């Protein structure tokens, strides 16, 4: 697979065309990508060790970003995964990305995103960013997120909520 550099103007133009990120957002992502990619081996790619050091326990999340499954995240994969997370993708999620995204929230791997799963994800995120919130606040946030689901938060309901439509292949 080709490696997409954050300094390649053609890649930047393509990503602006396939997402709804502003030029400022793209520059911010370019800077954060370079910072993460240089935190270990400064090769212009994010490997799993660099990704994990930046985000903590990130096995499932790494798989969401590493679309071609080569063990590295190039700039294009980085931006397209962030576009999915921030609902800025103009093309939507494919089944593989959506399954990986779902797995990053289904902490216990039982096929359902539960209150406990979301509380754990929130705790890790908040701790990684050196914040602290009471458990009751985390539970309230998890409950608010789960209120968007019409049924149990399985992969199909996740797909519906995520893009308001089912994803082929799920």
Secondary structure, 3 states (H helix, E strand, C coil): CCCCCCCCHHHHHHHHHHECCCHHHHHHHHHHHHHHHCCCCCCCCEEHHHHHHHHCCCHHHHHHHCCCCCCEECHHHHHHHHHHHCCCECCCCCHHHHHHHHHHHCCCCCCCCCHHHHHHHHHHHHHHCCCCCCHHHHHHHHHHHHCCCCCCCCHHHHHHHHHCCCCCCC
